[in-house]
Amino acid sequence: MEHAPRPAETPALANLTIEIVHDNCPFDGRLRTAWGFAAVVTGPEKAILFDTGSDGTLLLENMASMEIDPRRIDSVVLSHVHADHTGGLVGFLKVNPSVEVFLLESFPARFKETVRAYGTGVVEVELPTTICPCVHSTGRVGRRIHEQTLVVRTVRGLVVLTGCAHPGADRIVEQVRALHEGDIVLVMGGFHLGWATDSRIERVIRTFKRLGVQYVAPTHCTGEKAQNLFLKHFGDRCLAGGVGKTIALADLK
């Protein structure tokens, strides 16, 4: 089932909060880290869990520590099939099976059957898809590893949330600009640059700058070297990531 993006006249969001609830990068010492990524997005019509990390128990413990009720999540969006982004899903569904799960059409049939066995609705994504007003998936990006990226339209511009950016963080941002009008105020999540050369990282940064990205929050698989280079080029517009980090639209001055 595919949904075309809603018309541009839909009012952009004035409030948006993104809370990282699973990450291998530390931020809040009260929370446990593990390889993977998950973030809760609130402010849109639906509360969204973007990815589920690698471990459902850890995911739910961190959510409890951050006073986030998993039963108030309306939709789960899975960026790609890798276990460090989907491993927490079953544990989450045991608590809240009433969500709708947006996953790529290319996910294995057995994975989809497991989700449906909880009575959970599954939306298979291939083309650009609307999750709810002002919140969209890019649809499938990439050839070898398929991935979808979340795009949120706000009064400050577009907020882009990546899982691992396997197709290339620069290519993903180019795809977002091709699909949506407006400036990109923030790109956050995993940029998959942990083993990249300096020249590759610099090329991604140049693309971000050329396309007008205002803020970045690199975490998960971005790698320390790349994080330092983003900090060098973006200065105080490079925001720390890590589990427990909260970024609100109001923080982006």
N, C-alpha and C positions, 0 to 999 in steps of 0.2 A: 504494500500500500504506500503510495507516494503522495506527497502534499506539496503543491507549489508554494513558494514563499508568499506570505500575505502582502497585500498592497502597502506601499510605502506610507500611505496616510494613516495607518495604525499608529497611535501615539507611541513614541519611543519611551522606554522605561526611565523614570526619574530616580529610581532606587534599585540598587543591585548589590548583593553581598555574595562573595565566594569564600568558602571556608574549606581549607585543605584538611581532610580527615584521615588520609592515609598517604604516607610518603616515606621514602628512605632518607630524605634530608630532614634533619631536626630543626625545630623552631621553638616549640613549647615543651619544656623539659618534663611536664606532667604526662606527656603522651608517648606512646611506643612507636618506634619506627620499624619499617620493614620494606624490602624492595617492592615498589609498586606505586600506584597513584590513585587517588579518589578525591573528589571535591563536591561539596554541596553548594548548589546555586539557588539563592532565594531572591525574591523581588518580582520575578515574572508571575504570570497567572498560575503556573505550576512550580512546585519545589522539585528540583532536579538533582539526582545523584549522578555525577559524571564519573564513570568508571567505579570500580569497587575494590581496588587494591588486590593484594594477593591472599588475604586471610580474613574470613568473615568475623571471627572472634575479635581480632585486633580492630577491625573496622568498627564494629559495634561498641567496643570498649572506648575507643577514641571519640566516637560520636556522643557517648554518654558523658564523657569527661568534658566535652564542649557543649553539653546540654542541648544536643540536637536529637529530637525524637525521630527514629527511623520510620515510625508509622505515619509521619506527616509528609514523607516523600511521595510525590505523585508519579514521577517518571524516572526511570534509570536509562542513561545513555551510555553505551559501551563503545569506546573509541575503536578498539580492535580486539582480536580474539586472544591475544597473549594472556597467560595466566596471571601476570602481575597487574592486570587491569580487570580481569574477570573472576579471579579466584575467590573473591569475597561475596560473589553474587548469591550463591546458594544459602550461605549463612544469613545474608540480608533478607532473602525471600522467605526464610522460615519465620521471620519476625513480621515482614510486610509483603505478603504475596499479591496485594491488591494493586501494585504499581503496573505501569505499562513499560515494557523494556524495548528500547530502540536499539537494534543491532543490525549489523551489515548483512545483507542478503547472502554473502559468501560465508557466513559462519557455518560450521558443520551442522548437519541435520540433527545429530544426537544432542548437541548443545541446545538447540531450539526446543527439542522434545523435553529435555530436562527442565527448562524454564516453564514450558506449558504444563508440565506435570504438577506444578504448584498452583495451577489455575490462573497463572499470570498471563496477561496479554502480551503478545509479541508483535512489534512493528518491524518489518524487514525493510531496510533502507538501501537503496542503490543510487537514486538521484537526489539532488538537493531537496530537503524535507523540512517542513515546519513542525516543531515540537509543540509549541504554543505561541500565541502572539508575541512577536519580537525575539523569539528564540528559534534558531534554525540549525540544521545539520548541513554541512557542505555536501553530503552524500559521499559516496566512495571516492577516495583519492588514493593514488598509488597503484602500481602494477604488481610488484612482487609481494609486498605486504599491504593489504587494504586497510584503510583507516578513515574514520570520519571525525570531523572537528566541530565543536560547538561554537556558534556565533550568536551573540546577544546584541540587539540594537538598543542603545541607550541615548539619552539626550546629549551625552558627551561624545558619542561615537560608538564604534563597534568594539565589543570585547570578544576576544578569540581565546578559546580554551582548548589546548591540545593534550592528547594522551601521551604519545611518544614521538609524534611527528616523524614516523619512519619514512614517509615519502619526501621528507625535507621540510624543515620549518619555513624556509624561504618559499618553497613551492606552495605550501599550504596557504601562506599569507597572500601570495599572488592569486590563488584560487578564490580566496575570500574577497579580494578586491574585484575580481571578475564577476562575482555573484551578487555583491551588495554595494550599494552607494553609501558614501559617508566615510569619514576618517576612521582610522583604527586607533582607539585610545589605549588599548592594552592587549598584549599577547602574553599568555601565561600557561605554564604546564611543562611537560617534558619536551625538550628540543632535540633529543637523541644526538648529542654532540660529544658524548663522553670519550669517544675514541677518535674524534675528528682532528684533522691537522689545523694548525693556526690559519692557513689560507682558506680552508673550508669554513671555519667559524667566522672569519672576517667577511667572507662572501655573504653569509647569512645576515650578518649585521648590516652590511651595505644595502642589501635588499630591504631589510626592515626600515632603514633610514630613508631609502628612496621612496618607499611606499607610505611614508609618513607615520609609522608606528611611534606613538608618543611614550608609552611605558612598556616595560617588559618585566616579567616575574618568572625567570627560568628556574626550574627545579627538576626533581626526579632524575631522568637520564641525561640531563644537560651536561653534567660534568663540571668539576671545579674549575678547570682551565677556561672553559667556555663561559662559565658564570663570571669569572674575573674579567674576561674580555668584554662581556656585556656591561659590566659595571664600569669599566674604563670608558666605554663609548657613550653610555646612557647616564652615567653619574647617578644623581639622586632619583632619576626616573627608572632605575633598575631596582626593583623591589625584591626583598628577600622572600623566598618561598619556604617550604618545609611544613611538616605536619603541625597543625594548630594555627597556622597563619590565616588571618582573615583579611581580605581586601574588599573594601567597600567603594562604590562609585564616588562617594564623597571624599575619599582619600586621594583621588586623582585630580589635583588642582590644575 
